[in-house]
Amino acid sequence: MPQIRIRDAALFLGVSDDTVRRWIDQGALVSAKDEGGRAVVDGLSLARLARQNAVLPVDPSEIGRSARNRFVGIVTDITMDTVMAQVELQCGPHRVVSLMSSEAVRELGLELGSTAIAVVKATTVLIETPKASS
């Protein structure tokens, strides 16, 4: 499962770092240490909590686009066969579902609990992944 730093988890949920730490202490989120010794939370655990406490986060991609309907979120469900996939994101209070090729899911590295951005233009929903933070 993807691991997400506490500050990023707080950003995605619209809360403070301290609130995320309290949730870890209360058992609401699963945590571990990354290679650098920093506290991280389990992406799937965060995805489940995001569904419960939905607040729209700021888009971290820093990419300019004409599309204004951009939703940062956590992948909460993937239904996939050999050709097509249905990917569900929880983006703050919004549930966003996109249909795409299974190849696209693999190329984007989408998995439950990973971070993604839904870009809505007309009737098409595209899913993006942000650059990995260091």
N, C-alpha and C positions, 0 to 999 in steps of 0.2 A: 504494500500500500504506500502511496505517496506520503511523505512527511512534510508538514507545513510549519514554518517558524511561528512562534507565538505572536509576534508583531503582525505578521501577515494574516494569521487566523483572526486576530482582533479587527483588522481592517475589513476582512470579508464579512464579519458578523456585525460590524458597526459598534464595537464595544472597546473598552480599554484593555491594554495588556494585562493589567491587574485582574480584570474580570475573567479573562481567559485562564489566568493562573488559579483563581478561585474555583473555576469550573473543573480544572485539573485536580485540585485538592479535594473537591467534592465528588470526584469520580464521573462527572458529566462528560469529560474528554479523556481520551487515552493519550499519554505522553511518553516520550523517550528522549534520548540525547542523540544528536547527529554526530558526524565524524569530528566536528570542531568542538564538541562538548556543549553545544547550545541546545536548549530545550525546544523540542518540536512536538507537534500533535499529529495524531494519525488522521490522514485525509478523510477516510470513510467516517470516522467518529465525528469529525468536523462537518462533513456533509449532512449527517443525520441531525446534528445540532442546528445547522443552518436552516434546515426545513422547519424546525421548531421556533427559531428566533430570527425571522426573516427581516433584514435591513439591507437596503441597496448600497453596496460598497463603491468606491471610486475605481474607475478603470485604470489598472496599473500598466497597461501596454505602452503608453506614451507614443502611440501611433496616430497621426492625424488622418481622418477619413471624412468623406462626405456623409456617410451613414451616421445618423445621430442616435439611432436606437441601439445602444450597446449595453449589454448586461453582463457584468462580471459575476461569476458564480462557481459553484462546486458541482462536479458531475455526480449525480445521485442515482442514475440508472442507465444501463446500456443493454439493449436487446439487439442481438446481432446474429445474422446467418452468414452464409458464404458471400452474398452479394451486397445486401443492404443492412443498415443499422438504424436504430432509433436511440438517440442520446437525449437524456433528460438532465437539465441543470436546475439548481435552486439558486436564483439570483436575487438575493435579498428576499422580498416578499413574493417574488415572481417565479413561477415554474415555467421554464422554457424548454420546449421539445423540438428537436431537429431530426429530420430524416436525411441520411447521407450514405455514401457507400461504406462498406466494411473496410475497404482499403483506406479511406480517409480517416476512419477511427484509428486504424493501426499507424498510419503516417503521423497523425497528430499526437500519438501516444496517450490517447484518452483512456482513462480507467476510473473506476469508482473512487471518489474522493479527490480527484485531480482538479486543478484550477483551469477554467476555460472562460472564454468571452463569447457570448452570443451576439452576433451582429444581425439586426433585422432590417432588411431593405425590401420594400414592397411585400411580397408574400414569401420571400426566401429567408431562411435563417441559416447563417454560417457560424461554425464554431471555430474559435481560435485559441491558441495557448500562448501565454506570455513567455518572454525570455526567462530562463532560469535565473533566480537571484543568487548572488554569491555571498 
